[in-house]
Structure formats: structure tokens, C-alpha cells
Amino acid sequence: MILHLSRALAKRLKCDLSFKESKVAQTGREDSWSADIFRIPRAGTHALIMHDASLWPLIMDLRLYKTYESFLQHLLLHIEASYMMVNGDFDGANITVVATKRSNRSIIGSMNNAIYLIESYVEQAMTVDNEIDWLDVQSHLANTPFMSLPDHFPAKAFINMVGRPL
């Protein structure tokens, strides 16, 4: 699996990136994910991780992870859970991950748009206790159209790419 990190996220997680001077293909790869960092007032610093081929979103609270290793361990669990939801096949325990810098401007643009949308979705996802329901935010993003996708919706694209019939 290839994990493309923004400079800011790599620095925060103290991650040494591989292939620093070269670009690794991102477009359309089912084994490729991109991650960036964002901050929401009252909610702290989070990471947005998106499947490069489908833009399927995951959001992780970075206050819980001080190192790249701990972040990666939990990210693989989140990815595995996403695959299980669509009857896909992903074994996070037996996978090699290469961390590289982000280079695909289209995916970076889509992620920037998603981070902008997260700010508005957070207000809608507030619980009665003034907590943010991050799964609700992820669901909103997964069902938001992105024109760069043939299927337009990340949820539909993810199911079509990695899901299998029951």
C-alpha cells in the first residue's frame, strides 16, 4: 500500500518519507491513499485520509497519535473496516506500507475541497452533548459529489472498486 502524506502531516508524525525526490503514481491506484492535516476549532487537529481512486474519506483525531507507527496501526484498522463494510478484501496485518509525499494535484485539490466541506459538516454533526459525530461527517463526505470521479460519489466509487457481491 502507498500512503501519500502532506509535508505538515509527515512532520507532525515524525515520518521519514520514501522516494523523496521522485513522484509515485497515484491516479486510479486501488492501493493508494492520501492524507493531510486539518484543524477545527473546539475539536483539535485531525487527519483526512482519502482513497486515491475513489476519494473514500476517513477522519482520524491526531491528538491520539504521537508517532507515525501508532497512526499507521490505527489507520490500517480503519481501512480494513471500510473494506469489510463493502465486502472487500484487505488484510491490514499483512501489508507493507510505503509513505511518500503527495504529488497528484487533482487529489490534493479534492482533499482541500473536502477539508473545506468538513468545516460546514461539523456544525451539522454536533450531538446534543456538543460533541462532533465524526462518522456522520465521514458519511456526508462519502456522499458528496466530486466531479473528478466517474461515479461522482466516493461511496459509490469505493463500493464499485473494492466491494464484492455478498
DSSP file (Angstrom, degrees, kcal/mol; ACC not computed):
  #  RESIDUE AA STRUCTURE BP1 BP2  ACC     N-H-->O    O-->H-N    N-H-->O    O-->H-N    TCO  KAPPA ALPHA  PHI   PSI    X-CA   Y-CA   Z-CA
    1    1 A M              0   0    0      0, 0.0    97,-2.5     0, 0.0     2,-0.5   0.000 360.0 360.0 360.0 144.4    0.0    0.0    0.0
    2    2 A I  E     -ab  32  98A   0     29,-3.0    31,-2.5    95,-0.2     2,-0.5  -0.937 360.0-166.0-110.8 130.4    1.2    3.5   -0.7
    3    3 A L  E     -ab  33  99A   0     95,-2.9    97,-2.4    -2,-0.5     2,-0.7  -0.959   6.1-158.2-118.0 112.9    0.4    6.3    1.7
    4    4 A H  E     -ab  34 100A   0     29,-3.3    31,-2.9    -2,-0.5     2,-0.3  -0.819  15.7-167.3 -94.0 116.1    0.9    9.8    0.4
    5    5 A L  E     -ab  35 101A   0     95,-3.2    97,-1.3    -2,-0.7    31,-0.2  -0.796  20.8-121.7-106.8 144.4    1.4   12.3    3.2
    6    6 A S     >  -     0   0    0     29,-1.6     4,-2.6    -2,-0.3     5,-0.2  -0.436  32.8-112.6 -70.0 157.7    1.3   16.1    3.2
    7    7 A R  H  > S+     0   0    0      1,-0.2     4,-2.5     2,-0.2     5,-0.2   0.910 117.5  53.4 -57.8 -42.6    4.6   17.6    4.5
    8    8 A A  H  > S+     0   0    0      1,-0.2     4,-2.2     2,-0.2    -1,-0.2   0.897 111.3  44.5 -62.7 -41.4    2.7   19.0    7.5
    9    9 A L  H  > S+     0   0    0      2,-0.2     4,-2.3     1,-0.2    -1,-0.2   0.911 112.3  51.6 -70.7 -41.7    1.3   15.6    8.5
   10   10 A A  H  <>S+     0   0    0     -4,-2.6     5,-2.7     1,-0.2     4,-0.5   0.910 112.3  47.3 -60.1 -41.4    4.6   13.8    7.9
   11   11 A K  H ><5S+     0   0    0     -4,-2.5     3,-0.9    -5,-0.2    -2,-0.2   0.925 110.8  51.0 -65.7 -44.5    6.3   16.4   10.1
   12   12 A R  H 3<5S+     0   0    0     -4,-2.2    -2,-0.2     1,-0.2    -1,-0.2   0.878 116.5  40.7 -60.0 -39.4    3.7   16.1   12.9
   13   13 A L  T 3<5S-     0   0    0     -4,-2.3    55,-1.5    -5,-0.1    -1,-0.2   0.421 108.8-123.7 -91.0   1.0    4.0   12.3   12.9
   14   14 A K  T < 5 +     0   0    0     -3,-0.9     2,-0.5    -4,-0.5    -3,-0.2   0.939  52.2 166.2  55.5  51.3    7.8   12.4   12.6
   15   15 A C      < -     0   0    0     -5,-2.7     2,-0.7    -6,-0.1    -1,-0.2  -0.857  35.6-142.8-104.5 127.0    7.7   10.2    9.5
   16   16 A D        -     0   0    0     -2,-0.5    83,-0.2    -5,-0.0     2,-0.2  -0.796  26.9-138.8 -84.3 119.0   10.7    9.8    7.1
   17   17 A L        -     0   0    0     -2,-0.7     3,-0.4    81,-0.1    83,-0.2  -0.507   7.0-132.7 -81.7 146.4    9.2    9.7    3.6
   18   18 A S  S    S+     0   0    0     81,-3.6    83,-0.5     1,-0.2    -1,-0.1  -0.563  85.1  20.2 -88.1 159.2   10.4    7.3    1.0
   19   19 A F  S >  S+     0   0    0     -2,-0.2     3,-1.3    81,-0.1    82,-0.2   0.884  72.1 172.2  51.5  48.3   11.2    8.3   -2.6
   20   20 A K  T 3  S+     0   0    0     -3,-0.4    -1,-0.1     1,-0.3    -2,-0.1   0.803  73.1  42.6 -60.0 -32.0   11.6   12.0   -1.5
   21   21 A E  T 3  S+     0   0    0      2,-0.0     2,-0.3     0, 0.0    -1,-0.3   0.414 110.6  59.8 -98.6   2.4   12.9   13.1   -4.9
   22   22 A S  S <  S-     0   0    0     -3,-1.3     2,-0.4    79,-0.0    79,-0.2  -0.911  77.2-117.9-131.0 158.6   10.6   11.2   -7.2
   23   23 A K        -     0   0    0     -2,-0.3     2,-0.5    77,-0.1    79,-0.1  -0.749  19.8-149.0 -93.9 139.8    6.9   11.0   -7.8
   24   24 A V        -     0   0    0     -2,-0.4    79,-0.2    77,-0.3    76,-0.0  -0.933  32.7-102.8-107.8 130.1    5.0    7.8   -7.2
   25   25 A A        +     0   0    0     -2,-0.5    -1,-0.0     1,-0.1    79,-0.0  -0.204  46.5 165.5 -54.7 135.4    1.9    7.3   -9.4
   26   26 A Q    >   +     0   0    0     26,-0.1     3,-1.8     6,-0.0    -1,-0.1   0.707  33.9 106.6-118.5 -39.7   -1.3    7.9   -7.6
   27   27 A T  T 3  S-     0   0    0      1,-0.3    26,-0.1     3,-0.0     3,-0.1  -0.217  97.4  -8.3 -60.8 124.0   -4.1    8.2  -10.1
   28   28 A G  T 3  S+     0   0    0     24,-0.3     2,-0.4     1,-0.2    -1,-0.3   0.450  89.7 143.3  77.8   0.6   -6.5    5.3  -10.1
   29   29 A R    X   -     0   0    0     -3,-1.8     3,-1.0     1,-0.2    24,-0.7  -0.613  40.2-158.5 -79.8 127.6   -4.5    3.0   -7.8
   30   30 A E  T 3  S+     0   0    0     -2,-0.4    -1,-0.2     1,-0.2    24,-0.1   0.675  93.0  54.4 -75.3 -16.4   -6.6    0.9   -5.5
   31   31 A D  T 3  S+     0   0    0     20,-0.1   -29,-3.0   -30,-0.0     2,-0.4   0.140  92.3  95.3-101.5  19.9   -3.7    0.5   -3.1
   32   32 A S  E <   +a    2   0A   0     -3,-1.0    20,-2.4   -31,-0.2    21,-0.5  -0.939  44.7 174.7-122.5 132.0   -3.0    4.2   -2.8
   33   33 A W  E     -aC   3  51A   0    -31,-2.5   -29,-3.3    -2,-0.4     2,-0.3  -0.950  14.8-150.7-130.4 149.8   -4.3    6.6    0.0
   34   34 A S  E     -aC   4  50A   0     16,-2.7    16,-3.0    -2,-0.3     2,-0.4  -0.934  11.7-166.2-122.0 147.5   -3.5   10.3    0.6
   35   35 A A  E     +aC   5  49A   0    -31,-2.9   -29,-1.6    -2,-0.3     2,-0.3  -0.991   9.6 172.0-138.5 142.1   -3.5   12.1    3.9
   36   36 A D  E     - C   0  48A   0     12,-2.2    12,-2.5    -2,-0.4     2,-0.3  -0.911  28.0-116.5-140.3 167.3   -3.5   15.7    5.1
   37   37 A I  E     + C   0  47A   0     -2,-0.3     2,-0.3    10,-0.2    10,-0.2  -0.819  30.6 172.5-108.3 144.1   -3.8   17.5    8.4
   38   38 A F  E     - C   0  46A   0      8,-2.7     8,-3.2    -2,-0.3     2,-0.4  -0.986  19.8-140.8-147.8 158.3   -6.6   20.0    9.3
   39   39 A R  E     - C   0  45A   0     -2,-0.3     6,-0.2     6,-0.2    -2,-0.0  -0.970   8.8-168.0-124.6 133.9   -7.7   21.8   12.4
   40   40 A I  E >>  - C   0  44A   0      4,-2.4     3,-2.2    -2,-0.4     4,-1.6  -0.984  32.5-113.6-117.8 124.6  -11.2   22.5   13.6
   41   41 A P  T 34 S+     0   0    0      0, 0.0    -2,-0.0     0, 0.0     0, 0.0  -0.298 103.2  12.7 -54.3 141.2  -11.7   25.0   16.5
   42   42 A R  T 34 S+     0   0    0      1,-0.1     0, 0.0     0, 0.0     0, 0.0   0.249 126.6  63.3  73.6 -10.0  -13.1   23.2   19.6
   43   43 A A  T <4 S-     0   0    0     -3,-2.2    -1,-0.1     1,-0.2     2,-0.1   0.553  92.2-141.4-120.1 -12.1  -12.2   19.8   18.0
   44   44 A G  E  <  -C   40   0A   0     -4,-1.6    -4,-2.4    17,-0.1     2,-0.4  -0.390  43.5 -25.5  87.0-163.7   -8.4   19.9   17.6
   45   45 A T  E     +C   39   0A   0     -6,-0.2    17,-1.8    -2,-0.1    18,-0.6  -0.759  62.3 174.0 -98.0 133.2   -6.2   18.6   14.9
   46   46 A H  E     -CD  38  61A   0     -8,-3.2    -8,-2.7    -2,-0.4     2,-0.4  -0.833  26.4-125.2-131.5 166.5   -7.3   15.8   12.7
   47   47 A A  E     -CD  37  60A   0     13,-2.9    13,-2.2    -2,-0.3     2,-0.6  -0.956  12.6-152.4-114.1 135.9   -6.1   13.9    9.6
   48   48 A L  E     -CD  36  59A   0    -12,-2.5   -12,-2.2    -2,-0.4     2,-0.5  -0.947  16.0-172.5-102.2 123.6   -8.2   13.5    6.5
   49   49 A I  E     -CD  35  58A   0      9,-2.9     9,-2.4    -2,-0.6     2,-0.4  -0.970   2.7-172.7-117.7 129.9   -7.3   10.3    4.6
   50   50 A M  E     -CD  34  57A   0    -16,-3.0   -16,-2.7    -2,-0.5     2,-0.4  -0.981  29.7-119.2-129.0 136.9   -8.8    9.6    1.2
   51   51 A H  E  >  -C   33   0A   0      5,-2.1     4,-3.4    -2,-0.4     3,-0.3  -0.587  29.0-139.3 -66.9 121.9   -8.6    6.6   -1.0
   52   52 A D  T  4 S+     0   0    0    -20,-2.4   -24,-0.3    -2,-0.4    -1,-0.1   0.836  95.4  43.9 -60.1 -37.1   -6.9    8.0   -4.2
   53   53 A A  T  4 S+     0   0    0    -24,-0.7    -1,-0.2   -21,-0.5   -23,-0.1   0.801 132.2  17.9 -81.1 -28.5   -9.0    6.1   -6.7
   54   54 A S  T  4 S-     0   0    0     -3,-0.3   104,-0.3     2,-0.1   103,-0.2   0.557  90.5-127.7-118.7 -12.9  -12.5    6.7   -5.1
   55   55 A L     <  +     0   0    0     -4,-3.4    -3,-0.1     1,-0.2   100,-0.1   0.699  43.6 171.4  65.0  21.9  -11.9    9.6   -2.6
   56   56 A W        -     0   0    0     -5,-0.3    -5,-2.1    98,-0.2     2,-0.3  -0.474  26.7-134.7 -59.8 126.0  -13.4    7.5    0.1
   57   57 A P  E     +D   50   0A   0      0, 0.0     2,-0.3     0, 0.0    -7,-0.2  -0.629  28.0 179.3 -96.6 146.5  -12.8    9.5    3.3
   58   58 A L  E     -D   49   0A   0     -9,-2.4    -9,-2.9    -2,-0.3     2,-0.4  -0.987  11.7-158.0-132.3 143.6  -11.5    8.6    6.7
   59   59 A I  E     -D   48   0A   0     -2,-0.3     2,-0.4   -11,-0.2   -11,-0.2  -0.989   9.6-175.2-125.6 130.5  -11.0   11.1    9.6
   60   60 A M  E     -D   47   0A   0    -13,-2.2   -13,-2.9    -2,-0.4     2,-0.6  -0.984  27.7-124.0-128.5 136.6   -8.7   10.4   12.5
   61   61 A D  E >   -D   46   0A   0     -2,-0.4     3,-1.3   -15,-0.2   -15,-0.2  -0.671  18.2-158.6 -77.4 114.8   -8.1   12.6   15.6
   62   62 A L  G >  S+     0   0    0    -17,-1.8     3,-1.3    -2,-0.6   -16,-0.2   0.624  81.9  78.8 -75.5 -12.0   -4.4   13.3   15.7
   63   63 A R  G 3  S+     0   0    0    -18,-0.6    -1,-0.3     1,-0.2   -17,-0.1   0.742  92.0  55.8 -64.6 -19.2   -4.4   14.0   19.4
   64   64 A L  G <  S+     0   0    0     -3,-1.3     2,-0.5     1,-0.1    -1,-0.2   0.576 103.1  60.6 -87.2 -10.5   -4.5   10.2   19.9
   65   65 A Y    <   +     0   0    0     -3,-1.3    -1,-0.1    -4,-0.2     3,-0.0  -0.965  44.5 169.1-129.3 121.0   -1.3    9.6   17.8
   66   66 A K  S    S+     0   0    0     -2,-0.5     2,-0.3   -53,-0.0    -1,-0.1   0.647  70.5  42.0 -99.4 -19.8    2.2   10.9   18.6
   67   67 A T  S  > S-     0   0    0      1,-0.1     4,-2.0   -52,-0.0   -53,-0.2  -0.870  78.7-119.4-128.8 160.1    4.1    8.8   16.1
   68   68 A Y  H  > S+     0   0    0    -55,-1.5     4,-3.2    -2,-0.3     5,-0.2   0.884 112.8  57.7 -61.2 -39.9    3.7    7.6   12.5
   69   69 A E  H  > S+     0   0    0      1,-0.2     4,-2.3     2,-0.2    -1,-0.2   0.917 108.8  43.0 -61.6 -45.5    3.8    4.0   13.7
   70   70 A S  H  > S+     0   0    0      2,-0.2     4,-1.8     1,-0.2    -1,-0.2   0.894 115.6  50.0 -69.1 -38.4    0.8    4.4   16.1
   71   71 A F  H  X S+     0   0    0     -4,-2.0     4,-2.6     2,-0.2    -2,-0.2   0.944 112.3  47.4 -60.6 -49.0   -1.1    6.4   13.4
   72   72 A L  H  X S+     0   0    0     -4,-3.2     4,-2.7     1,-0.2     5,-0.2   0.901 107.4  56.0 -62.3 -42.5   -0.4    3.8   10.8
   73   73 A Q  H  X S+     0   0    0     -4,-2.3     4,-1.1    -5,-0.2    -1,-0.2   0.919 114.5  39.0 -56.8 -45.3   -1.5    0.9   13.0
   74   74 A H  H  X S+     0   0    0     -4,-1.8     4,-2.1     2,-0.2    -1,-0.2   0.842 111.8  57.6 -76.5 -33.2   -4.9    2.5   13.6
   75   75 A L  H  X S+     0   0    0     -4,-2.6     4,-2.8     1,-0.2     5,-0.2   0.929 104.1  52.6 -60.5 -44.4   -5.2    3.8   10.0
   76   76 A L  H  X S+     0   0    0     -4,-2.7     4,-2.5     1,-0.2    16,-0.2   0.861 108.0  51.6 -61.1 -35.0   -4.9    0.2    8.8
   77   77 A L  H  X S+     0   0    0     -4,-1.1     4,-2.2    -5,-0.2    -1,-0.2   0.905 110.7  48.2 -66.5 -40.9   -7.7   -0.9   11.1
   78   78 A H  H  X S+     0   0    0     -4,-2.1     4,-2.1     2,-0.2    -2,-0.2   0.908 112.8  47.9 -65.0 -42.1   -9.9    1.9    9.8
   79   79 A I  H  X S+     0   0    0     -4,-2.8     4,-2.4     2,-0.2    -2,-0.2   0.929 110.9  50.9 -64.3 -44.5   -9.1    0.9    6.2
   80   80 A E  H  X S+     0   0    0     -4,-2.5     4,-2.3     1,-0.2    -2,-0.2   0.904 109.5  50.7 -59.8 -41.6   -9.8   -2.7    6.9
   81   81 A A  H  X S+     0   0    0     -4,-2.2     4,-1.8     2,-0.2    -1,-0.2   0.884 108.7  52.4 -63.4 -38.6  -13.2   -1.8    8.5
   82   82 A S  H  X S+     0   0    0     -4,-2.1     4,-0.8     2,-0.2    -2,-0.2   0.923 110.3  47.4 -63.4 -43.8  -14.1    0.3    5.4
   83   83 A Y  H ><>S+     0   0    0     -4,-2.4     5,-3.8     1,-0.2     3,-0.8   0.901 109.2  54.1 -63.4 -40.4  -13.3   -2.7    3.1
   84   84 A M  H ><5S+     0   0    0     -4,-2.3     3,-1.5     1,-0.2    -1,-0.2   0.865 100.0  61.8 -62.5 -35.3  -15.4   -5.0    5.4
   85   85 A M  H 3<5S+     0   0    0     -4,-1.8    -1,-0.2     1,-0.3    -2,-0.2   0.805 113.4  35.2 -60.8 -28.8  -18.4   -2.7    5.0
   86   86 A V  T <<5S-     0   0    0     -4,-0.8    78,-1.6    -3,-0.8    -1,-0.3   0.167 118.4-106.8-111.4  16.6  -18.4   -3.3    1.3
   87   87 A N  T < 5S+     0   0    0     -3,-1.5    -3,-0.2    76,-0.2    -2,-0.1   0.809  70.4 151.9  62.8  31.2  -17.3   -7.0    1.5
   88   88 A G      < -     0   0    0     -5,-3.8     2,-0.6    -6,-0.2    -1,-0.2  -0.351  48.0-113.7 -87.0 172.7  -13.9   -6.0    0.2
   89   89 A D        +     0   0    0     73,-0.4     2,-0.3    -2,-0.1    -1,-0.0  -0.927  48.6 143.9-115.1 111.0  -10.6   -7.9    0.9
   90   90 A F        -     0   0    0     -2,-0.6     2,-0.7   -10,-0.1     3,-0.1  -0.947  26.3-167.6-147.7 123.7   -8.0   -6.0    2.9
   91   91 A D    >   -     0   0    0     -2,-0.3     3,-1.4     1,-0.1    -2,-0.0  -0.818   6.0-179.3-114.9  89.8   -5.6   -7.6    5.4
   92   92 A G  G >  S+     0   0    0     -2,-0.7     3,-0.7     1,-0.3    -1,-0.1   0.722  78.6  61.8 -62.0 -23.4   -4.0   -4.7    7.3
   93   93 A A  G 3  S+     0   0    0      1,-0.2    -1,-0.3    -3,-0.1   -16,-0.0   0.721 108.9  41.1 -76.4 -20.4   -2.0   -7.1    9.5
   94   94 A N  G <  S+     0   0    0     -3,-1.4     2,-0.4     2,-0.1    -1,-0.2  -0.358  92.8 105.7-124.3  52.2   -0.1   -8.5    6.4
   95   95 A I    <   -     0   0    0     -3,-0.7     2,-0.5    -5,-0.1    -5,-0.0  -0.979  58.3-137.3-134.6 144.5    0.6   -5.4    4.3
   96   96 A T        -     0   0    0     -2,-0.4     2,-0.5     2,-0.0    -2,-0.1  -0.865  21.7-158.2 -99.1 133.4    3.7   -3.4    3.6
   97   97 A V        -     0   0    0     -2,-0.5     2,-0.5   -95,-0.1   -95,-0.2  -0.946   7.0-163.6-117.1 131.3    3.1    0.4    3.6
   98   98 A V  E     -b    2   0A   0    -97,-2.5   -95,-2.9    -2,-0.5     2,-0.6  -0.964  12.1-149.8-111.3 124.2    5.4    2.9    1.8
   99   99 A A  E     +b    3   0A   0     -2,-0.5   -81,-3.6   -83,-0.2     2,-0.3  -0.839  26.9 162.3 -97.1 123.9    5.0    6.5    2.9
  100  100 A T  E     -b    4   0A   0    -97,-2.4   -95,-3.2    -2,-0.6     2,-0.1  -0.815  41.0 -89.3-131.0 171.5    5.7    9.1    0.2
  101  101 A K  E     -b    5   0A   0    -83,-0.5   -77,-0.3    -2,-0.3     2,-0.2  -0.476  47.6-102.5 -78.7 156.3    5.0   12.8   -0.4
  102  102 A R        +     0   0    0    -97,-1.3    -1,-0.1     1,-0.1   -95,-0.1  -0.545  48.4 157.5 -75.5 143.6    1.8   13.8   -2.1
  103  103 A S        +     0   0    0     -2,-0.2     2,-0.8   -79,-0.2    -1,-0.1   0.508  37.9 100.2-140.8 -17.1    2.2   14.8   -5.7
  104  104 A N     >  -     0   0    0      1,-0.2     4,-2.4     2,-0.1     5,-0.2  -0.672  51.5-163.3 -83.5 110.3   -1.1   14.5   -7.6
  105  105 A R  H  > S+     0   0    0     -2,-0.8     4,-2.4     1,-0.2    -1,-0.2   0.799  86.6  57.1 -65.8 -29.7   -2.5   18.0   -7.8
  106  106 A S  H  > S+     0   0    0      2,-0.2     4,-2.3     1,-0.2    -1,-0.2   0.933 110.5  42.9 -66.0 -45.7   -6.0   16.7   -8.6
  107  107 A I  H  > S+     0   0    0      2,-0.2     4,-2.5     1,-0.2    -2,-0.2   0.897 113.0  52.8 -68.1 -39.7   -6.2   14.6   -5.4
  108  108 A I  H  X S+     0   0    0     -4,-2.4     4,-2.4     2,-0.2    -2,-0.2   0.922 110.6  48.7 -59.9 -43.1   -4.7   17.5   -3.4
  109  109 A G  H  X S+     0   0    0     -4,-2.4     4,-2.3     2,-0.2    -2,-0.2   0.909 110.8  49.4 -63.2 -42.9   -7.4   19.8   -4.8
  110  110 A S  H  X S+     0   0    0     -4,-2.3     4,-2.3     1,-0.2    -1,-0.2   0.893 111.7  49.5 -62.9 -39.5  -10.1   17.3   -3.9
  111  111 A M  H  X S+     0   0    0     -4,-2.5     4,-2.6     2,-0.2    -2,-0.2   0.901 108.8  51.8 -67.7 -40.0   -8.8   16.9   -0.4
  112  112 A N  H  X S+     0   0    0     -4,-2.4     4,-2.0     2,-0.2    -2,-0.2   0.913 110.9  48.6 -61.5 -41.6   -8.6   20.7    0.0
  113  113 A N  H  X S+     0   0    0     -4,-2.3     4,-2.3     2,-0.2    -2,-0.2   0.911 110.9  51.0 -61.9 -42.5  -12.3   20.9   -1.1
  114  114 A A  H  X S+     0   0    0     -4,-2.3     4,-2.5     2,-0.2    -2,-0.2   0.897 108.2  51.0 -63.8 -40.6  -13.2   18.1    1.4
  115  115 A I  H  X S+     0   0    0     -4,-2.6     4,-1.4     2,-0.2    -1,-0.2   0.904 109.7  50.8 -64.2 -39.9  -11.4   19.9    4.3
  116  116 A Y  H  X S+     0   0    0     -4,-2.0     4,-0.8     1,-0.2     3,-0.3   0.919 111.7  47.7 -60.3 -44.2  -13.4   23.0    3.4
  117  117 A L  H >X S+     0   0    0     -4,-2.3     4,-2.6     1,-0.2     3,-0.6   0.860 102.6  63.2 -66.3 -35.9  -16.6   20.9    3.4
  118  118 A I  H 3X S+     0   0    0     -4,-2.5     4,-2.4     1,-0.3    -1,-0.2   0.894  95.3  60.7 -56.0 -40.0  -15.7   19.3    6.7
  119  119 A E  H 3X S+     0   0    0     -4,-1.4     4,-0.7    -3,-0.3    -1,-0.3   0.879 111.2  38.5 -58.0 -38.6  -15.9   22.7    8.4
  120  120 A S  H <X S+     0   0    0     -4,-0.8     4,-1.0    -3,-0.6     3,-0.4   0.858 113.7  54.7 -80.1 -34.8  -19.6   23.1    7.4
  121  121 A Y  H  X S+     0   0    0     -4,-2.6     4,-1.5     1,-0.2    -2,-0.2   0.810  97.0  66.5 -67.4 -28.5  -20.4   19.4    8.1
  122  122 A V  H  < S+     0   0    0     -4,-2.4     3,-0.3     1,-0.2    -1,-0.2   0.904  98.3  52.3 -59.5 -41.9  -19.0   19.7   11.6
  123  123 A E  H >< S+     0   0    0     -4,-0.7     3,-0.8    -3,-0.4    -1,-0.2   0.882 111.3  46.9 -62.3 -37.8  -21.8   22.1   12.6
  124  124 A Q  H 3< S+     0   0    0     -4,-1.0    -1,-0.2     1,-0.2    -2,-0.2   0.740 109.0  56.0 -74.1 -23.2  -24.4   19.6   11.2
  125  125 A A  T 3< S+     0   0    0     -4,-1.5     8,-2.4    -3,-0.3     2,-0.2   0.238  75.2 127.0 -97.8  13.4  -22.8   16.7   13.0
  126  126 A M  B <   -E  132   0B   0     -3,-0.8     6,-0.2     6,-0.2     2,-0.1  -0.526  50.2-143.3 -71.9 134.2  -22.9   18.2   16.5
  127  127 A T    >   -     0   0    0      4,-3.3     3,-1.8    -2,-0.2    -1,-0.1  -0.329  32.1 -95.0 -86.6 176.2  -24.6   15.9   19.1
  128  128 A V  T 3  S+     0   0    0      1,-0.3    -1,-0.1     2,-0.1    -2,-0.1   0.822 127.0  56.4 -60.6 -31.5  -26.8   17.0   21.9
  129  129 A D  T 3  S-     0   0    0      2,-0.1    -1,-0.3     1,-0.0     3,-0.1   0.248 121.8-106.9 -85.6  13.3  -23.7   16.9   24.2
  130  130 A N  S <  S+     0   0    0     -3,-1.8     2,-0.3     1,-0.3    -2,-0.1   0.777  78.4 135.0  63.4  28.2  -21.8   19.4   21.8
  131  131 A E        -     0   0    0     -6,-0.0    -4,-3.3   -88,-0.0     2,-0.5  -0.732  58.0-117.3 -99.9 155.8  -19.6   16.5   20.6
  132  132 A I  B     -E  126   0B   0     -2,-0.3     2,-1.2    -6,-0.2    -6,-0.2  -0.833  13.0-142.6 -97.1 128.2  -18.8   16.0   16.9
  133  133 A D    >>  -     0   0    0     -8,-2.4     4,-1.7    -2,-0.5     3,-0.5  -0.747  19.4-174.9 -87.1  94.0  -20.0   12.8   15.4
  134  134 A W  H 3> S+     0   0    0     -2,-1.2     4,-2.6     1,-0.3    -1,-0.2   0.786  80.2  58.6 -67.3 -28.4  -17.1   12.1   13.1
  135  135 A L  H 3> S+     0   0    0      2,-0.2     4,-2.2     1,-0.2    -1,-0.3   0.871 105.4  50.9 -66.2 -35.0  -18.7    9.1   11.4
  136  136 A D  H <> S+     0   0    0     -3,-0.5     4,-2.3     2,-0.2    -2,-0.2   0.898 109.8  49.5 -66.5 -40.6  -21.5   11.4   10.4
  137  137 A V  H  X S+     0   0    0     -4,-1.7     4,-2.4     2,-0.2    -2,-0.2   0.933 111.2  49.3 -62.6 -46.1  -19.0   13.8    8.9
  138  138 A Q  H  X S+     0   0    0     -4,-2.6     4,-2.7     1,-0.2    -2,-0.2   0.902 110.0  51.7 -59.3 -41.3  -17.3   11.0    7.0
  139  139 A S  H  X S+     0   0    0     -4,-2.2     4,-1.3     2,-0.2    -1,-0.2   0.910 108.1  51.1 -63.6 -42.7  -20.7    9.8    5.8
  140  140 A H  H  < S+     0   0    0     -4,-2.3     3,-0.4     1,-0.2    -1,-0.2   0.936 112.7  46.4 -58.7 -45.9  -21.5   13.3    4.5
  141  141 A L  H >< S+     0   0    0     -4,-2.4     3,-1.7     1,-0.2    -2,-0.2   0.912 108.9  54.3 -63.3 -42.4  -18.2   13.4    2.7
  142  142 A A  H 3< S+     0   0    0     -4,-2.7    13,-2.8     1,-0.3    14,-0.4   0.754 113.2  44.1 -64.5 -22.7  -18.6   10.0    1.2
  143  143 A N  T 3< S+     0   0    0     -4,-1.3    -1,-0.3    -3,-0.4    -2,-0.2   0.093  90.2 103.2-111.0  21.8  -22.0   11.0   -0.2
  144  144 A T  S <  S-     0   0    0     -3,-1.7     2,-0.2    -5,-0.1    11,-0.1  -0.894  77.4-114.8-100.2 130.5  -20.8   14.4   -1.5
  145  145 A P        -     0   0    0      0, 0.0     2,-0.5     0, 0.0     8,-0.2  -0.435  26.7-168.2 -69.8 137.1  -20.3   14.6   -5.3
  146  146 A F    >   -     0   0    0      6,-3.5     3,-1.8    -2,-0.2     6,-0.2  -0.996  16.0-148.1-121.1 122.3  -16.8   15.1   -6.6
  147  147 A M  T 3  S+     0   0    0     -2,-0.5    -1,-0.1     1,-0.3     6,-0.1   0.687  92.6  69.9 -67.2 -17.5  -16.7   15.9  -10.3
  148  148 A S  T 3  S+     0   0    0      4,-0.1    -1,-0.3   -42,-0.1     3,-0.1   0.603  87.4  81.3 -75.5  -9.2  -13.3   14.2  -10.7
  149  149 A L  S X  S-     0   0    0     -3,-1.8     3,-0.6     3,-0.2    -3,-0.1  -0.802  74.3-142.7 -99.1 136.3  -14.9   10.8  -10.1
  150  150 A P  T 3  S+     0   0    0      0, 0.0    -1,-0.1     0, 0.0    -3,-0.0   0.876 110.7  41.1 -60.0 -36.3  -16.7    8.9  -12.9
  151  151 A D  T 3  S-     0   0    0      1,-0.1     2,-1.8     2,-0.1     5,-0.1   0.512  99.9-146.3 -87.6  -5.3  -19.3    7.8  -10.3
  152  152 A H  S <  S+     0   0    0     -3,-0.6    -6,-3.5    -6,-0.2    -3,-0.2  -0.104  73.2  79.2  67.9 -37.3  -19.3   11.3   -8.7
  153  153 A F  S  > S-     0   0    0     -2,-1.8     4,-2.6    -8,-0.2     5,-0.2  -0.879  71.7-145.5-107.0 127.4  -19.9   10.0   -5.2
  154  154 A P  H  > S+     0   0    0      0, 0.0     4,-3.0     0, 0.0     5,-0.2   0.875 100.0  55.1 -56.0 -39.8  -17.0    8.5   -3.2
  155  155 A A  H  > S+     0   0    0    -13,-2.8     4,-2.2     1,-0.2     5,-0.2   0.939 111.9  42.6 -60.9 -46.3  -19.2    5.9   -1.5
  156  156 A K  H  > S+     0   0    0    -14,-0.4     4,-2.4     2,-0.2    -1,-0.2   0.912 115.2  49.8 -65.8 -42.6  -20.4    4.6   -4.9
  157  157 A A  H  X S+     0   0    0     -4,-2.6     4,-1.9  -103,-0.2    -2,-0.2   0.914 111.1  49.4 -63.2 -43.0  -16.9    4.7   -6.4
  158  158 A F  H  X>S+     0   0    0     -4,-3.0     4,-2.8  -104,-0.3     5,-0.7   0.926 111.8  48.1 -63.5 -45.1  -15.4    2.8   -3.3
  159  159 A I  H  X5S+     0   0    0     -4,-2.2     4,-1.4    -5,-0.2    -1,-0.2   0.924 112.9  48.5 -61.0 -44.5  -18.1    0.1   -3.5
  160  160 A N  H  <5S+     0   0    0     -4,-2.4    -1,-0.2    -5,-0.2    -2,-0.2   0.809 117.7  41.6 -67.3 -29.6  -17.6   -0.3   -7.2
  161  161 A M  H  <5S+     0   0    0     -4,-1.9    -2,-0.2    -5,-0.2    -1,-0.2   0.911 133.4  10.6 -85.4 -45.4  -13.8   -0.6   -6.9
  162  162 A V  H  <5S+     0   0    0     -4,-2.8   -73,-0.4    -5,-0.2    -3,-0.2   0.582 102.0  98.0-115.7 -11.8  -13.2   -2.7   -3.9
  163  163 A G     << -     0   0    0     -4,-1.4   -76,-0.2    -5,-0.7   -75,-0.1  -0.367  50.8-160.0 -78.2 158.8  -16.5   -4.2   -2.9
  164  164 A R        -     0   0    0    -78,-1.6    -2,-0.0    -2,-0.1    -3,-0.0  -0.972  30.5 -93.8-133.7 149.8  -17.7   -7.6   -3.9
  165  165 A P              0   0    0      0, 0.0   -79,-0.0     0, 0.0     0, 0.0  -0.288 360.0 360.0 -59.9 147.3  -21.2   -9.1   -4.1
  166  166 A L              0   0    0      0, 0.0   -79,-0.0     0, 0.0   -80,-0.0   0.465 360.0 360.0 -71.8 360.0  -22.4  -10.9   -0.9
